[in-house]
Amino acid sequence: MQIINRIEQALGRGADERQLSAITRIVIHHSGNPTNGTHLNTAAFENTWRNLASMGAPNARGGYHEVVLFNGNVEINMQDRRRTWGAASQNDHTWHICLTGQHSGGINNITQTQLNNLASRIAAAMQRFGWTAANVDRIVRHRDLPGQNTACNDVNVTNVRNAVRTLLGGGTTPPPPPGNIQIGSSVRVNDNAQMWATGQTIPAWVRGQVYTVQEMRNNNNELLLASIISWIRRSDVTLVSGGSGGATHTVRAGDTLFSIAQMYGTTVAVLQQLNGLGTSTLIQVGQVLRLP
């Protein structure tokens, strides 16, 4: 696999716009080409986004952070912290990767080399984001995002998730939940969660995020999520850790106490208290932090 760095020439290149902790989804695209698309690359796609700009959408930019070409090579187009035009109204919290080829008219010519390299690049991105094998449910197809009108794509996302999980050392099945949900547990909002317990729509950016359970009511079937102070049904979350203090986070390059607190739905003060940091916010790469 050859890595081709196009960041300096890509449409929409520029300064960082977000923290890695803001990314909650990895989105897979497959170029919706009606004829043989084996020749396609990022430069070919960029003409589409330039046309959008000419029709009144300012500041044109590309749609994919990375593109896996038909020969298996990979083009890197945008920094992780840069937003793309990959999915309508969903770009603040998503990272995008596209396979080239043909998948219209009943033809799906994705190669095994492409799929292998797709899994490898997604696993590398997840490591940069501080994710683990337990987070493969955050890998979705373009059509899985809310509000999308797209012919993209025919990729079997379950197979991709299993391949990524294996690369990250998690085996082929997710680990079992560590216990029953209780006050103090860390829970992840499910991808298909739609409505708060109070009847309002759950925003897309909340799905896939981890929060601490602050209170419980209605026979423990409704949970109050700390930091966003919203009630959610128990069936709309998945347990991450049981509130016993057993869960940990290993500090990676670029992590701060604030970004880690955001990632797990807690506060800097709680992390400081759990880890005996006093009022210090200094942490080191490789340091293991206890989580609530």
N, C-alpha and C positions, 0 to 999 in steps of 0.2 A: 504493500500500500504506500503510494507516494502522497505526501502532504503538500498541497500547493497553497501558499499564503497569498491571498488576494486583498488583505485588509487595506493596504495603501491605495488600491485602485478600485475598491468596491463602491458601488452606488450607496450613498448614505453614510459613508465612514465619518467618524467624528469622535468627540469626547465621550467618556463614560456618562451614563444617565441614570443608573440605578445600582443598588447593592446586589450582590449575588443572593443574599437572603430574600430578595423580592421575587426570585424565580421559583415558581411552584409547579410548572409543567414543562415537560419536554415533548415537543409536537413533531410527529413524523409526517412528511409530505411525500407524495409520489407524483412526479410531473404528469399532469393530465394531458398527454399528447395524443391526438387521434391517430397519428401515423407513427412510423418508426422514430422514436425519440432518443436513439442511442448516441446521437451526435450532440445532444443538448449539454450545456454547461451554464454556470451562473451568468456569464455575459449575455447569453441568449435570453435568460429570464429577465434581466435588468431592463431590456427594451419595453417589456410590459409595464414595469413600474414607472419608467419615464413617461409612457403614454398616459398613465394615471395623473402624473404631475401636470401634463399639458392640458388635462381636462379640468384643472382647478384644484387638485390636491397638492399643496405646497410641500417643499422639502422632500422630494422623492428619495426613497431608500429601498434597498433590496429586502427580500422576504425571508431569507434563510441565513442563519449563522454559519451553517456548513452544508455542503452539497456532496453527496456520494455519486461520482460519475459512473457511467455504465461499465467502464473498465476497472472499477473498484477504487480508483484514486479519489482523494478527498480535497475539495476546495474549501478553505477557511476564509469567510468573507467579512464577518463582523465580530468584534469583541463581545464576550458574554454579557458585559455590562451595557451594551448598546441595544436599544430596541430595534426590531425589524418591522416590516409590513407583512408579516407572515399570516396573520389571521385577523379578520375584522373585529375591532373593539376588544381584542384579547392579548395585545402585545406587551402590556406593562409587566406581566408576570410569566411570560413564556419564552422558551428557547427553541429554535426551529432548525430542523435538519431535513433535507430533501433527497430522495432517490430519483435519478433520471432514468428514462426508458419509456416504454409504451404500456399503457394499461387500459386503453379504450377498445371497444369492439370485441370484448371477450378475450383480449390478448393481455397477458401479464408476463412480461419478460424480465422481471427482476432476477438477477443472478445470485447464486449462493455466495459468491465473493462479495457482492454488494451487501447482502444481509449480514455477513460476518463482520464486514467493516463498519456497517451501521451500528451493530451492537457494540463494537469496540469503541467507536467515537462517543456513543451515548454513555457508556460506562466511564469513559474519561471525563466527560462533562459532569456526570453525577459526582465523581470524586472531587472535582473543582468546587462543586456546590456544597460539599460536605454531606452528601447523601450516602446511604448505604443500600445493600441489597434489599432491605425491607421497604425501600421507597420506590420500587419499580412500578407500582400502581400509578405513579405520577407521569409515566410514559403513555401518551395518548396519540391517536390519529387526528389529523386536521378536522375530519368530519365529526369527531367526538366532542369538540368544543361547542359551547352553546352559541346559537345565532349564526352558524356558518352555512353558506350555500356553496358547496364545492363538490366536484366530481372526484377529488382526491380522497382516499387512496385505497388500494387493495392489500396493503400490508397486514399480515396476521400479527396484531399487536401482542397477543398472548405469547407467540413464539419469540418475538423480540424481547419481551420482558423476561422470559425464562433464560434466554441467552445472556442477557445483561446480568441477571441475578447470579448465574454461574460464574461469569467473569469477575463479579465482585465478591465471590466466595460464599454466596448464600444458598448454594444448592439449587434445585429446581422447584422447590415449593417454599412459600413464605413461612417464617418461624411462627409458632403458635403464640397467641396473646399471653402476656406474663401474669394475668390475674384478672380479678373483677374490678370494674370501674368503681372508684370511690372518690371522695373529696381529696384533692391533691394529685389524682392521676393525670397523666399526660395522654391526651386523645387527639387523633387526627380526624379532621372532618372528611367524610367520604366524598369521592368524586361525583357521585350521583345525588348528593344531598341537595334538595331544592328549596325547602321552606323551614324557617325557624319555627320553634314550638309556638311562638306568638302569632304566626301567620304571615309574616313578611318573607320576601324572597331572599335567600342566602346569596350574597354577592359571589361572583366567580372567583375573586381573589382569596376568599376564605377557604374554598375547597382545597384539600391537600395540605393545609396548614395544621400545625400542632399547637394545642392550647392546654392550659391547666384547668381542671375542673374546680371551680370555686364553691359552688353550692349544688345541691340536688333536691328535687321536689317530685311530687306526683308519683309516690312509691319508687323513687329513684329512676323514673323513666324520662325525666327531663333534667338536663345539666346546664348550669350557668358557666359559660366559658370566661375565664379571667382575661383581662386586657382588652377584650372587645365587649364585655358585659352583655352577652346575648344568650338566650335560652335555646337549647337545641335538643332534639329527641335523641335518646340513647341509641336508637337504631340507625342514626345518621352519622355515628362516629365509630372509629376503631381504636381500641386501646393500644397505646404505645408503651407505657410503663404504669405500674400499679400504684404509684404514690408512696412507695416504701423508701424511696431515695436510691433504689438500685440502678436506675438508668444513668448513663454517663455520656459525655461528649468529648471526643479527643480534638483538641485545638488544631486547626489547620492554618496554613498561610492565608492571611487576609481576614481571619476571624477577629472579632472584638467581643467583649462582653455584651455590648448592646445588640450586635447582630445575632449572637447565640441566643440571647433572651428572646428576640423576635422570632427566631426559628422555632423555638419550643413553647412559645406563648406564655412566657413568664417575664420577670423583671430583672434588671441588673442587681437590685438590692437583694432579691431572693438568691441569686447565684453567688453573690458575695457572702451571704450568711451561710449557705450550704457548704461553701468551699473555704471558709475561714480567711477570706481575703480582706476583711475589715472594710475600709472605704476605698481600697486600691482597685483600679480597673486593669492593672497590668497582667497579661497572660502570655504564655510562651507556646510556640508550636510544639505539639507532642504532649502538652499538659492535659491530663484527664480531669474533667470537671464533673462533679455530681450534679444531677438534674432533679428538679422537684417531681 
